[in-house]
Amino acid sequence: MKKIRLLLIEDNRLLRDGILGILKPHKDIIIIAASGNGKNTLLKIQQLKPNVVLLDLGLRSQNSLHVVELVEKEFP
């Protein structure tokens, strides 16, 4: 069975840790990285090649919807 490679971007540490705790027991999901900000998201995707990017839409550091548009354009 092929595992889902997940990149998590959530700036709230408690929420990020909670999401990680929920997802870790799932044998079909590998969390390849968990980040506290959306900076360098495109670089992380290019390097880590996740199947799924779980992105906080309320990031304080930047416009999350803009990040989504860039990811969709660069990595359809």
N, CA, C and O atoms as a Tripos MOL2 file, in Angstrom:
@<TRIPOS>MOLECULE
protein
  304   303    76     0     0
PROTEIN
NO_CHARGES

@<TRIPOS>ATOM
      1 N           0.8390   -1.1740    0.0000 N.3       1 MET1
      2 CA          0.0000    0.0000    0.0000 C.3       1 MET1
      3 C           0.8900    1.2460    0.0000 C.2       1 MET1
      4 O           1.8130    1.3670    0.8050 O.2       1 MET1
      5 N           0.5940    2.1650   -0.9180 N.am      2 LYS2
      6 CA          1.3460    3.4020   -0.9970 C.3       2 LYS2
      7 C           0.8530    4.3670    0.0850 C.2       2 LYS2
      8 O          -0.3510    4.5290    0.2880 O.2       2 LYS2
      9 N           1.7990    5.0020    0.7710 N.am      3 LYS3
     10 CA          1.4440    5.9140    1.8620 C.3       3 LYS3
     11 C           1.2830    7.3380    1.3450 C.2       3 LYS3
     12 O           1.9460    7.7500    0.3930 O.2       3 LYS3
     13 N           0.3870    8.0820    1.9940 N.am      4 ILE4
     14 CA          0.1530    9.4850    1.6760 C.3       4 ILE4
     15 C           1.2480   10.3080    2.3550 C.2       4 ILE4
     16 O           1.4480   10.2180    3.5660 O.2       4 ILE4
     17 N           1.9490   11.1080    1.5590 N.am      5 ARG5
     18 CA          3.0140   11.9780    2.0750 C.3       5 ARG5
     19 C           2.3960   13.3480    2.3510 C.2       5 ARG5
     20 O           1.9430   14.0260    1.4290 O.2       5 ARG5
     21 N           2.3790   13.7550    3.6250 N.am      6 LEU6
     22 CA          1.6740   14.9620    4.0340 C.3       6 LEU6
     23 C           2.6260   16.0290    4.5650 C.2       6 LEU6
     24 O           3.5050   15.7480    5.3790 O.2       6 LEU6
     25 N           2.4340   17.2540    4.0890 N.am      7 LEU7
     26 CA          3.1500   18.4230    4.5910 C.3       7 LEU7
     27 C           2.1370   19.2680    5.3520 C.2       7 LEU7
     28 O           1.1260   19.6830    4.7850 O.2       7 LEU7
     29 N           2.3950   19.5260    6.6230 N.am      8 LEU8
     30 CA          1.4880   20.2900    7.4790 C.3       8 LEU8
     31 C           2.0720   21.6760    7.7410 C.2       8 LEU8
     32 O           3.2160   21.8040    8.1770 O.2       8 LEU8
     33 N           1.2730   22.7160    7.4720 N.am      9 ILE9
     34 CA          1.6920   24.0860    7.7580 C.3       9 ILE9
     35 C           0.6130   24.7320    8.6200 C.2       9 ILE9
     36 O          -0.4860   25.0310    8.1540 O.2       9 ILE9
     37 N           0.9570   24.9390    9.8850 N.am     10 GLU10
     38 CA          0.0250   25.4980   10.8780 C.3      10 GLU10
     39 C           0.8480   26.3310   11.8510 C.2      10 GLU10
     40 O           1.7940   25.8220   12.4510 O.2      10 GLU10
     41 N           0.4990   27.6100   12.0150 N.am     11 ASP11
     42 CA          1.3200   28.4800   12.8590 C.3      11 ASP11
     43 C           1.0050   28.3910   14.3520 C.2      11 ASP11
     44 O           1.7960   28.8640   15.1680 O.2      11 ASP11
     45 N          -0.1110   27.8060   14.7240 N.am     12 ASN12
     46 CA         -0.4420   27.6220   16.1370 C.3      12 ASN12
     47 C           0.1570   26.2880   16.6000 C.2      12 ASN12
     48 O          -0.2880   25.2190   16.1820 O.2      12 ASN12
     49 N           1.1690   26.3650   17.4670 N.am     13 ARG13
     50 CA          1.9020   25.1630   17.8830 C.3      13 ARG13
     51 C           0.9990   24.1080   18.5120 C.2      13 ARG13
     52 O           1.1360   22.9200   18.2190 O.2      13 ARG13
     53 N           0.0770   24.5340   19.3730 N.am     14 LEU14
     54 CA         -0.8130   23.5670   20.0310 C.3      14 LEU14
     55 C          -1.7080   22.8620   19.0250 C.2      14 LEU14
     56 O          -1.9070   21.6490   19.1040 O.2      14 LEU14
     57 N          -2.2420   23.6130   18.0890 N.am     15 LEU15
     58 CA         -3.0860   23.0120   17.0600 C.3      15 LEU15
     59 C          -2.2670   22.0910   16.1570 C.2      15 LEU15
     60 O          -2.7120   20.9990   15.8030 O.2      15 LEU15
     61 N          -1.0600   22.5440   15.7870 N.am     16 ARG16
     62 CA         -0.1730   21.7270   14.9480 C.3      16 ARG16
     63 C           0.1500   20.4060   15.6450 C.2      16 ARG16
     64 O           0.0870   19.3410   15.0300 O.2      16 ARG16
     65 N           0.4950   20.4800   16.9310 N.am     17 ASP17
     66 CA          0.7990   19.2610   17.6840 C.3      17 ASP17
     67 C          -0.4300   18.3580   17.7830 C.2      17 ASP17
     68 O          -0.3100   17.1350   17.7120 O.2      17 ASP17
     69 N          -1.6150   18.9620   17.9490 N.am     18 GLY18
     70 CA         -2.8470   18.1790   18.0080 C.3      18 GLY18
     71 C          -3.1360   17.4640   16.7040 C.2      18 GLY18
     72 O          -3.5160   16.2930   16.7010 O.2      18 GLY18
     73 N          -2.9570   18.1700   15.5930 N.am     19 ILE19
     74 CA         -3.1750   17.5570   14.2760 C.3      19 ILE19
     75 C          -2.1810   16.4200   14.0660 C.2      19 ILE19
     76 O          -2.5500   15.3500   13.5820 O.2      19 ILE19
     77 N          -0.9220   16.6520   14.4300 N.am     20 LEU20
     78 CA          0.0920   15.6000   14.3130 C.3      20 LEU20
     79 C          -0.2950   14.3830   15.1420 C.2      20 LEU20
     80 O          -0.1510   13.2470   14.6890 O.2      20 LEU20
     81 N          -0.7900   14.6200   16.3600 N.am     21 GLY21
     82 CA         -1.2090   13.5190   17.2310 C.3      21 GLY21
     83 C          -2.3590   12.7190   16.6470 C.2      21 GLY21
     84 O          -2.4280   11.5030   16.8280 O.2      21 GLY21
     85 N          -3.2540   13.3870   15.9550 N.am     22 ILE22
     86 CA         -4.3890   12.7030   15.3220 C.3      22 ILE22
     87 C          -3.9360   11.9000   14.1090 C.2      22 ILE22
     88 O          -4.4220   10.7930   13.8770 O.2      22 ILE22
     89 N          -3.0060   12.4570   13.3350 N.am     23 LEU23
     90 CA         -2.6140   11.8190   12.0780 C.3      23 LEU23
     91 C          -1.5600   10.7280   12.2310 C.2      23 LEU23
     92 O          -1.5420    9.7770   11.4480 O.2      23 LEU23
     93 N          -0.6840   10.8470   13.2230 N.am     24 LYS24
     94 CA          0.4230    9.8870   13.3640 C.3      24 LYS24
     95 C          -0.0120    8.4170   13.4540 C.2      24 LYS24
     96 O           0.6530    7.5670   12.8610 O.2      24 LYS24
     97 N          -1.0820    8.0830   14.1570 N.am     25 PRO25
     98 CA         -1.4580    6.6740   14.2530 C.3      25 PRO25
     99 C          -1.9250    6.0430   12.9260 C.2      25 PRO25
    100 O          -1.9700    4.8190   12.8050 O.2      25 PRO25
    101 N          -2.2670    6.8700   11.9460 N.am     26 HIS26
    102 CA         -2.7450    6.3410   10.6740 C.3      26 HIS26
    103 C          -1.5730    5.7710    9.8860 C.2      26 HIS26
    104 O          -0.6520    6.4970    9.5100 O.2      26 HIS26
    105 N          -1.6160    4.4920    9.6450 N.am     27 LYS27
    106 CA         -0.5050    3.8050    8.9960 C.3      27 LYS27
    107 C          -0.3510    4.1730    7.5240 C.2      27 LYS27
    108 O           0.7070    3.9450    6.9360 O.2      27 LYS27
    109 N          -1.3990    4.7420    6.9220 N.am     28 ASP28
    110 CA         -1.3330    5.0880    5.5010 C.3      28 ASP28
    111 C          -0.8970    6.5420    5.2680 C.2      28 ASP28
    112 O          -0.9070    7.0130    4.1300 O.2      28 ASP28
    113 N          -0.5110    7.2600    6.3460 N.am     29 ILE29
    114 CA         -0.0740    8.6550    6.2360 C.3      29 ILE29
    115 C           1.3270    8.8000    6.8440 C.2      29 ILE29
    116 O           1.5870    8.3650    7.9660 O.2      29 ILE29
    117 N           2.2160    9.4240    6.0690 N.am     30 ILE30
    118 CA          3.5480    9.7840    6.5720 C.3      30 ILE30
    119 C           3.5980   11.3040    6.6180 C.2      30 ILE30
    120 O           3.3930   11.9610    5.5970 O.2      30 ILE30
    121 N           3.8670   11.8650    7.7790 N.am     31 ILE31
    122 CA          4.0090   13.3110    7.9070 C.3      31 ILE31
    123 C           5.4740   13.6290    7.6120 C.2      31 ILE31
    124 O           6.3540   13.3690    8.4330 O.2      31 ILE31
    125 N           5.7220   14.1930    6.4340 N.am     32 ILE32
    126 CA          7.1040   14.4220    6.0050 C.3      32 ILE32
    127 C           7.6860   15.7060    6.5850 C.2      32 ILE32
    128 O           8.9040   15.8500    6.6870 O.2      32 ILE32
    129 N           6.8050   16.6460    6.9680 N.am     33 ALA33
    130 CA          7.2600   17.8710    7.6200 C.3      33 ALA33
    131 C           6.0670   18.5800    8.2350 C.2      33 ALA33
    132 O           4.9430   18.4930    7.7400 O.2      33 ALA33
    133 N           6.3370   19.2830    9.3250 N.am     34 ALA34
    134 CA          5.3320   20.1260    9.9720 C.3      34 ALA34
    135 C           5.9980   21.4580   10.2510 C.2      34 ALA34
    136 O           7.0130   21.5290   10.9440 O.2      34 ALA34
    137 N           5.4150   22.5080    9.7040 N.am     35 SER35
    138 CA          6.0250   23.8260    9.7880 C.3      35 SER35
    139 C           5.0970   24.8010   10.4880 C.2      35 SER35
    140 O           3.8760   24.6490   10.4620 O.2      35 SER35
    141 N           5.6980   25.8090   11.1170 N.am     36 GLY36
    142 CA          4.9280   26.8200   11.8070 C.3      36 GLY36
    143 C           4.6100   28.0340   10.9630 C.2      36 GLY36
    144 O           3.9230   28.9470   11.4200 O.2      36 GLY36
    145 N           5.1060   28.0540    9.7250 N.am     37 ASN37
    146 CA          4.7770   29.1820    8.8490 C.3      37 ASN37
    147 C           4.7710   28.7420    7.3930 C.2      37 ASN37
    148 O           5.2420   27.6560    7.0570 O.2      37 ASN37
    149 N           4.2380   29.5890    6.5440 N.am     38 GLY38
    150 CA          4.1220   29.2700    5.1250 C.3      38 GLY38
    151 C           5.3030   29.7180    4.2930 C.2      38 GLY38
    152 O           5.3000   29.5780    3.0700 O.2      38 GLY38
    153 N           6.3280   30.2650    4.9680 N.am     39 LYS39
    154 CA          7.5120   30.7110    4.2210 C.3      39 LYS39
    155 C           8.2030   29.4970    3.5980 C.2      39 LYS39
    156 O           8.2830   28.4270    4.2010 O.2      39 LYS39
    157 N           8.6870   29.6880    2.4040 N.am     40 ASN40
    158 CA          9.4040   28.6360    1.6670 C.3      40 ASN40
    159 C           8.5250   27.4160    1.3690 C.2      40 ASN40
    160 O           9.0400   26.3160    1.1730 O.2      40 ASN40
    161 N           7.2190   27.6050    1.3360 N.am     41 THR41
    162 CA          6.3170   26.4810    1.0790 C.3      41 THR41
    163 C           6.6160   25.8320   -0.2610 C.2      41 THR41
    164 O           6.6800   24.6060   -0.3580 O.2      41 THR41
    165 N           6.8000   26.6450   -1.2990 N.am     42 LEU42
    166 CA          7.0580   26.0830   -2.6290 C.3      42 LEU42
    167 C           8.3590   25.2850   -2.6430 C.2      42 LEU42
    168 O           8.4330   24.2220   -3.2600 O.2      42 LEU42
    169 N           9.3780   25.7970   -1.9650 N.am     43 LEU43
    170 CA         10.6550   25.0840   -1.8800 C.3      43 LEU43
    171 C          10.4840   23.7570   -1.1420 C.2      43 LEU43
    172 O          11.0260   22.7340   -1.5600 O.2      43 LEU43
    173 N           9.7250   23.7770   -0.0370 N.am     44 LYS44
    174 CA          9.4830   22.5480    0.7200 C.3      44 LYS44
    175 C           8.7490   21.5240   -0.1340 C.2      44 LYS44
    176 O           9.0720   20.3360   -0.1010 O.2      44 LYS44
    177 N           7.7610   21.9810   -0.8980 N.am     45 ILE45
    178 CA          7.0040   21.0570   -1.7510 C.3      45 ILE45
    179 C           7.9110   20.4760   -2.8240 C.2      45 ILE45
    180 O           7.8680   19.2770   -3.1020 O.2      45 ILE45
    181 N           8.7270   21.3260   -3.4230 N.am     46 GLN46
    182 CA          9.6410   20.8600   -4.4640 C.3      46 GLN46
    183 C          10.6270   19.8260   -3.9150 C.2      46 GLN46
    184 O          10.9050   18.8230   -4.5730 O.2      46 GLN46
    185 N          11.1490   20.0670   -2.7230 N.am     47 GLN47
    186 CA         12.1390   19.1710   -2.1350 C.3      47 GLN47
    187 C          11.5160   17.8900   -1.5770 C.2      47 GLN47
    188 O          12.0520   16.8010   -1.7800 O.2      47 GLN47
    189 N          10.3890   18.0160   -0.8770 N.am     48 LEU48
    190 CA          9.8080   16.8870   -0.1440 C.3      48 LEU48
    191 C           8.7750   16.0850   -0.9380 C.2      48 LEU48
    192 O           8.5010   14.9290   -0.6170 O.2      48 LEU48
    193 N           8.2030   16.7030   -1.9720 N.am     49 LYS49
    194 CA          7.2270   16.0480   -2.8470 C.3      49 LYS49
    195 C           6.0530   15.4030   -2.0940 C.2      49 LYS49
    196 O           5.8300   14.1970   -2.2050 O.2      49 LYS49
    197 N           5.3100   16.2080   -1.3320 N.am     50 PRO50
    198 CA          4.1480   15.6550   -0.6280 C.3      50 PRO50
    199 C           3.0050   15.3700   -1.6010 C.2      50 PRO50
    200 O           2.9210   15.9780   -2.6680 O.2      50 PRO50
    201 N           2.1290   14.4410   -1.2230 N.am     51 ASN51
    202 CA          0.8940   14.2080   -1.9700 C.3      51 ASN51
    203 C          -0.1840   15.1850   -1.5260 C.2      51 ASN51
    204 O          -1.0590   15.5630   -2.3050 O.2      51 ASN51
    205 N          -0.1060   15.5930   -0.2470 N.am     52 VAL52
    206 CA         -1.1150   16.4690    0.3560 C.3      52 VAL52
    207 C          -0.4050   17.5630    1.1440 C.2      52 VAL52
    208 O           0.5520   17.3010    1.8720 O.2      52 VAL52
    209 N          -0.8950   18.8060    0.9850 N.am     53 VAL53
    210 CA         -0.4280   19.9190    1.7980 C.3      53 VAL53
    211 C          -1.6160   20.3690    2.6370 C.2      53 VAL53
    212 O          -2.6290   20.8120    2.0970 O.2      53 VAL53
    213 N          -1.4930   20.2570    3.9470 N.am     54 LEU54
    214 CA         -2.5260   20.7030    4.8720 C.3      54 LEU54
    215 C          -2.0820   22.0670    5.3820 C.2      54 LEU54
    216 O          -1.1480   22.1750    6.1770 O.2      54 LEU54
    217 N          -2.7740   23.1190    4.9070 N.am     55 LEU55
    218 CA         -2.3350   24.4910    5.1230 C.3      55 LEU55
    219 C          -3.3610   25.2740    5.9280 C.2      55 LEU55
    220 O          -4.5480   25.2840    5.6020 O.2      55 LEU55
    221 N          -2.8950   25.9200    6.9690 N.am     56 ASP56
    222 CA         -3.7270   26.8120    7.7710 C.3      56 ASP56
    223 C          -4.1120   28.0170    6.9090 C.2      56 ASP56
    224 O          -3.2350   28.7160    6.4020 O.2      56 ASP56
    225 N          -5.3990   28.2640    6.7410 N.am     57 LEU57
    226 CA         -5.8340   29.4050    5.9320 C.3      57 LEU57
    227 C          -5.7190   30.7270    6.6770 C.2      57 LEU57
    228 O          -5.9130   31.7860    6.0810 O.2      57 LEU57
    229 N          -5.4110   30.6850    7.9600 N.am     58 GLY58
    230 CA         -5.2850   31.9130    8.7410 C.3      58 GLY58
    231 C          -3.8710   32.2000    9.1850 C.2      58 GLY58
    232 O          -3.6680   32.7040   10.2890 O.2      58 GLY58
    233 N          -2.8890   31.8960    8.3600 N.am     59 LEU59
    234 CA         -1.4980   32.1680    8.7370 C.3      59 LEU59
    235 C          -1.2880   33.6530    8.9780 C.2      59 LEU59
    236 O          -1.7520   34.4850    8.1980 O.2      59 LEU59
    237 N          -0.5990   33.9830   10.0410 N.am     60 ARG60
    238 CA         -0.3300   35.3860   10.3650 C.3      60 ARG60
    239 C           0.7410   35.9790    9.4610 C.2      60 ARG60
    240 O           0.7290   37.1790    9.1870 O.2      60 ARG60
    241 N           1.6640   35.1490    8.9970 N.am     61 SER61
    242 CA          2.8270   35.6550    8.2720 C.3      61 SER61
    243 C           2.5440   36.0310    6.8210 C.2      61 SER61
    244 O           3.2860   36.8250    6.2430 O.2      61 SER61
    245 N           1.4940   35.4860    6.2220 N.am     62 GLN62
    246 CA          1.2220   35.7880    4.8170 C.3      62 GLN62
    247 C          -0.1880   35.3780    4.4290 C.2      62 GLN62
    248 O          -0.9130   34.7580    5.2070 O.2      62 GLN62
    249 N          -0.5530   35.7350    3.2260 N.am     63 ASN63
    250 CA         -1.8730   35.4170    2.7040 C.3      63 ASN63
    251 C          -1.9140   33.9470    2.2950 C.2      63 ASN63
    252 O          -1.3050   33.5650    1.2960 O.2      63 ASN63
    253 N          -2.6180   33.1350    3.0480 N.am     64 SER64
    254 CA         -2.6730   31.6950    2.7880 C.3      64 SER64
    255 C          -3.3060   31.3680    1.4490 C.2      64 SER64
    256 O          -2.8790   30.4290    0.7760 O.2      64 SER64
    257 N          -4.3220   32.1320    1.0490 N.am     65 LEU65
    258 CA         -4.9560   31.8670   -0.2440 C.3      65 LEU65
    259 C          -3.9900   32.1060   -1.3890 C.2      65 LEU65
    260 O          -4.0500   31.4180   -2.4080 O.2      65 LEU65
    261 N          -3.1000   33.0730   -1.2290 N.am     66 HIS66
    262 CA         -2.0650   33.2960   -2.2450 C.3      66 HIS66
    263 C          -1.1280   32.0840   -2.3100 C.2      66 HIS66
    264 O          -0.7260   31.6650   -3.3960 O.2      66 HIS66
    265 N          -0.7900   31.5350   -1.1680 N.am     67 VAL67
    266 CA          0.0460   30.3260   -1.1250 C.3      67 VAL67
    267 C          -0.6580   29.1820   -1.8560 C.2      67 VAL67
    268 O          -0.0300   28.4510   -2.6220 O.2      67 VAL67
    269 N          -1.9580   29.0310   -1.6190 N.am     68 VAL68
    270 CA         -2.7330   27.9750   -2.2890 C.3      68 VAL68
    271 C          -2.6900   28.1710   -3.8060 C.2      68 VAL68
    272 O          -2.4960   27.2100   -4.5510 O.2      68 VAL68
    273 N          -2.8710   29.4130   -4.2650 N.am     69 GLU69
    274 CA         -2.8290   29.6920   -5.7010 C.3      69 GLU69
    275 C          -1.4720   29.3380   -6.2930 C.2      69 GLU69
    276 O          -1.3970   28.7500   -7.3720 O.2      69 GLU69
    277 N          -0.3990   29.6940   -5.5910 N.am     70 LEU70
    278 CA          0.9470   29.3820   -6.0830 C.3      70 LEU70
    279 C           1.1910   27.8770   -6.1300 C.2      70 LEU70
    280 O           1.7550   27.3620   -7.0950 O.2      70 LEU70
    281 N           0.7610   27.1760   -5.0790 N.am     71 VAL71
    282 CA          0.9480   25.7240   -5.0430 C.3      71 VAL71
    283 C           0.1750   25.0670   -6.1760 C.2      71 VAL71
    284 O           0.6870   24.1790   -6.8590 O.2      71 VAL71
    285 N          -1.0600   25.5100   -6.3700 N.am     72 GLU72
    286 CA         -1.8900   24.9360   -7.4460 C.3      72 GLU72
    287 C          -1.2700   25.1750   -8.8110 C.2      72 GLU72
    288 O          -1.3090   24.3000   -9.6750 O.2      72 GLU72
    289 N          -0.7000   26.3570   -9.0090 N.am     73 LYS73
    290 CA         -0.0850   26.6910  -10.2980 C.3      73 LYS73
    291 C           1.2020   25.9040  -10.5250 C.2      73 LYS73
    292 O           1.4100   25.3480  -11.6040 O.2      73 LYS73
    293 N           2.0670   25.8570   -9.5100 N.am     74 GLU74
    294 CA          3.3730   25.2250   -9.6450 C.3      74 GLU74
    295 C           3.3450   23.6950   -9.5500 C.2      74 GLU74
    296 O           4.1770   23.0140  -10.1500 O.2      74 GLU74
    297 N           2.3830   23.1630   -8.7920 N.am     75 PHE75
    298 CA          2.3240   21.7130   -8.5390 C.3      75 PHE75
    299 C           0.8930   21.2260   -8.7090 C.2      75 PHE75
    300 O           0.2430   20.8760   -7.7240 O.2      75 PHE75
    301 N           0.3890   21.1950   -9.9410 N.am     76 PRO76
    302 CA         -1.0300   20.8510  -10.1550 C.3      76 PRO76
    303 C          -1.4200   19.4550   -9.6730 C.2      76 PRO76
    304 O          -2.5780   19.0590   -9.8000 O.2      76 PRO76
@<TRIPOS>BOND
     1     1     2 1
     2     2     3 1
     3     3     4 2
     4     3     5 am
     5     5     6 1
     6     6     7 1
     7     7     8 2
     8     7     9 am
     9     9    10 1
    10    10    11 1
    11    11    12 2
    12    11    13 am
    13    13    14 1
    14    14    15 1
    15    15    16 2
    16    15    17 am
    17    17    18 1
    18    18    19 1
    19    19    20 2
    20    19    21 am
    21    21    22 1
    22    22    23 1
    23    23    24 2
    24    23    25 am
    25    25    26 1
    26    26    27 1
    27    27    28 2
    28    27    29 am
    29    29    30 1
    30    30    31 1
    31    31    32 2
    32    31    33 am
    33    33    34 1
    34    34    35 1
    35    35    36 2
    36    35    37 am
    37    37    38 1
    38    38    39 1
    39    39    40 2
    40    39    41 am
    41    41    42 1
    42    42    43 1
    43    43    44 2
    44    43    45 am
    45    45    46 1
    46    46    47 1
    47    47    48 2
    48    47    49 am
    49    49    50 1
    50    50    51 1
    51    51    52 2
    52    51    53 am
    53    53    54 1
    54    54    55 1
    55    55    56 2
    56    55    57 am
    57    57    58 1
    58    58    59 1
    59    59    60 2
    60    59    61 am
    61    61    62 1
    62    62    63 1
    63    63    64 2
    64    63    65 am
    65    65    66 1
    66    66    67 1
    67    67    68 2
    68    67    69 am
    69    69    70 1
    70    70    71 1
    71    71    72 2
    72    71    73 am
    73    73    74 1
    74    74    75 1
    75    75    76 2
    76    75    77 am
    77    77    78 1
    78    78    79 1
    79    79    80 2
    80    79    81 am
    81    81    82 1
    82    82    83 1
    83    83    84 2
    84    83    85 am
    85    85    86 1
    86    86    87 1
    87    87    88 2
    88    87    89 am
    89    89    90 1
    90    90    91 1
    91    91    92 2
    92    91    93 am
    93    93    94 1
    94    94    95 1
    95    95    96 2
    96    95    97 am
    97    97    98 1
    98    98    99 1
    99    99   100 2
   100    99   101 am
   101   101   102 1
   102   102   103 1
   103   103   104 2
   104   103   105 am
   105   105   106 1
   106   106   107 1
   107   107   108 2
   108   107   109 am
   109   109   110 1
   110   110   111 1
   111   111   112 2
   112   111   113 am
   113   113   114 1
   114   114   115 1
   115   115   116 2
   116   115   117 am
   117   117   118 1
   118   118   119 1
   119   119   120 2
   120   119   121 am
   121   121   122 1
   122   122   123 1
   123   123   124 2
   124   123   125 am
   125   125   126 1
   126   126   127 1
   127   127   128 2
   128   127   129 am
   129   129   130 1
   130   130   131 1
   131   131   132 2
   132   131   133 am
   133   133   134 1
   134   134   135 1
   135   135   136 2
   136   135   137 am
   137   137   138 1
   138   138   139 1
   139   139   140 2
   140   139   141 am
   141   141   142 1
   142   142   143 1
   143   143   144 2
   144   143   145 am
   145   145   146 1
   146   146   147 1
   147   147   148 2
   148   147   149 am
   149   149   150 1
   150   150   151 1
   151   151   152 2
   152   151   153 am
   153   153   154 1
   154   154   155 1
   155   155   156 2
   156   155   157 am
   157   157   158 1
   158   158   159 1
   159   159   160 2
   160   159   161 am
   161   161   162 1
   162   162   163 1
   163   163   164 2
   164   163   165 am
   165   165   166 1
   166   166   167 1
   167   167   168 2
   168   167   169 am
   169   169   170 1
   170   170   171 1
   171   171   172 2
   172   171   173 am
   173   173   174 1
   174   174   175 1
   175   175   176 2
   176   175   177 am
   177   177   178 1
   178   178   179 1
   179   179   180 2
   180   179   181 am
   181   181   182 1
   182   182   183 1
   183   183   184 2
   184   183   185 am
   185   185   186 1
   186   186   187 1
   187   187   188 2
   188   187   189 am
   189   189   190 1
   190   190   191 1
   191   191   192 2
   192   191   193 am
   193   193   194 1
   194   194   195 1
   195   195   196 2
   196   195   197 am
   197   197   198 1
   198   198   199 1
   199   199   200 2
   200   199   201 am
   201   201   202 1
   202   202   203 1
   203   203   204 2
   204   203   205 am
   205   205   206 1
   206   206   207 1
   207   207   208 2
   208   207   209 am
   209   209   210 1
   210   210   211 1
   211   211   212 2
   212   211   213 am
   213   213   214 1
   214   214   215 1
   215   215   216 2
   216   215   217 am
   217   217   218 1
   218   218   219 1
   219   219   220 2
   220   219   221 am
   221   221   222 1
   222   222   223 1
   223   223   224 2
   224   223   225 am
   225   225   226 1
   226   226   227 1
   227   227   228 2
   228   227   229 am
   229   229   230 1
   230   230   231 1
   231   231   232 2
   232   231   233 am
   233   233   234 1
   234   234   235 1
   235   235   236 2
   236   235   237 am
   237   237   238 1
   238   238   239 1
   239   239   240 2
   240   239   241 am
   241   241   242 1
   242   242   243 1
   243   243   244 2
   244   243   245 am
   245   245   246 1
   246   246   247 1
   247   247   248 2
   248   247   249 am
   249   249   250 1
   250   250   251 1
   251   251   252 2
   252   251   253 am
   253   253   254 1
   254   254   255 1
   255   255   256 2
   256   255   257 am
   257   257   258 1
   258   258   259 1
   259   259   260 2
   260   259   261 am
   261   261   262 1
   262   262   263 1
   263   263   264 2
   264   263   265 am
   265   265   266 1
   266   266   267 1
   267   267   268 2
   268   267   269 am
   269   269   270 1
   270   270   271 1
   271   271   272 2
   272   271   273 am
   273   273   274 1
   274   274   275 1
   275   275   276 2
   276   275   277 am
   277   277   278 1
   278   278   279 1
   279   279   280 2
   280   279   281 am
   281   281   282 1
   282   282   283 1
   283   283   284 2
   284   283   285 am
   285   285   286 1
   286   286   287 1
   287   287   288 2
   288   287   289 am
   289   289   290 1
   290   290   291 1
   291   291   292 2
   292   291   293 am
   293   293   294 1
   294   294   295 1
   295   295   296 2
   296   295   297 am
   297   297   298 1
   298   298   299 1
   299   299   300 2
   300   299   301 am
   301   301   302 1
   302   302   303 1
   303   303   304 2
@<TRIPOS>SUBSTRUCTURE
     1 MET1         2 RESIDUE 1 A MET
     2 LYS2         6 RESIDUE 1 A LYS
     3 LYS3        10 RESIDUE 1 A LYS
     4 ILE4        14 RESIDUE 1 A ILE
     5 ARG5        18 RESIDUE 1 A ARG
     6 LEU6        22 RESIDUE 1 A LEU
     7 LEU7        26 RESIDUE 1 A LEU
     8 LEU8        30 RESIDUE 1 A LEU
     9 ILE9        34 RESIDUE 1 A ILE
    10 GLU10       38 RESIDUE 1 A GLU
    11 ASP11       42 RESIDUE 1 A ASP
    12 ASN12       46 RESIDUE 1 A ASN
    13 ARG13       50 RESIDUE 1 A ARG
    14 LEU14       54 RESIDUE 1 A LEU
    15 LEU15       58 RESIDUE 1 A LEU
    16 ARG16       62 RESIDUE 1 A ARG
    17 ASP17       66 RESIDUE 1 A ASP
    18 GLY18       70 RESIDUE 1 A GLY
    19 ILE19       74 RESIDUE 1 A ILE
    20 LEU20       78 RESIDUE 1 A LEU
    21 GLY21       82 RESIDUE 1 A GLY
    22 ILE22       86 RESIDUE 1 A ILE
    23 LEU23       90 RESIDUE 1 A LEU
    24 LYS24       94 RESIDUE 1 A LYS
    25 PRO25       98 RESIDUE 1 A PRO
    26 HIS26      102 RESIDUE 1 A HIS
    27 LYS27      106 RESIDUE 1 A LYS
    28 ASP28      110 RESIDUE 1 A ASP
    29 ILE29      114 RESIDUE 1 A ILE
    30 ILE30      118 RESIDUE 1 A ILE
    31 ILE31      122 RESIDUE 1 A ILE
    32 ILE32      126 RESIDUE 1 A ILE
    33 ALA33      130 RESIDUE 1 A ALA
    34 ALA34      134 RESIDUE 1 A ALA
    35 SER35      138 RESIDUE 1 A SER
    36 GLY36      142 RESIDUE 1 A GLY
    37 ASN37      146 RESIDUE 1 A ASN
    38 GLY38      150 RESIDUE 1 A GLY
    39 LYS39      154 RESIDUE 1 A LYS
    40 ASN40      158 RESIDUE 1 A ASN
    41 THR41      162 RESIDUE 1 A THR
    42 LEU42      166 RESIDUE 1 A LEU
    43 LEU43      170 RESIDUE 1 A LEU
    44 LYS44      174 RESIDUE 1 A LYS
    45 ILE45      178 RESIDUE 1 A ILE
    46 GLN46      182 RESIDUE 1 A GLN
    47 GLN47      186 RESIDUE 1 A GLN
    48 LEU48      190 RESIDUE 1 A LEU
    49 LYS49      194 RESIDUE 1 A LYS
    50 PRO50      198 RESIDUE 1 A PRO
    51 ASN51      202 RESIDUE 1 A ASN
    52 VAL52      206 RESIDUE 1 A VAL
    53 VAL53      210 RESIDUE 1 A VAL
    54 LEU54      214 RESIDUE 1 A LEU
    55 LEU55      218 RESIDUE 1 A LEU
    56 ASP56      222 RESIDUE 1 A ASP
    57 LEU57      226 RESIDUE 1 A LEU
    58 GLY58      230 RESIDUE 1 A GLY
    59 LEU59      234 RESIDUE 1 A LEU
    60 ARG60      238 RESIDUE 1 A ARG
    61 SER61      242 RESIDUE 1 A SER
    62 GLN62      246 RESIDUE 1 A GLN
    63 ASN63      250 RESIDUE 1 A ASN
    64 SER64      254 RESIDUE 1 A SER
    65 LEU65      258 RESIDUE 1 A LEU
    66 HIS66      262 RESIDUE 1 A HIS
    67 VAL67      266 RESIDUE 1 A VAL
    68 VAL68      270 RESIDUE 1 A VAL
    69 GLU69      274 RESIDUE 1 A GLU
    70 LEU70      278 RESIDUE 1 A LEU
    71 VAL71      282 RESIDUE 1 A VAL
    72 GLU72      286 RESIDUE 1 A GLU
    73 LYS73      290 RESIDUE 1 A LYS
    74 GLU74      294 RESIDUE 1 A GLU
    75 PHE75      298 RESIDUE 1 A PHE
    76 PRO76      302 RESIDUE 1 A PRO
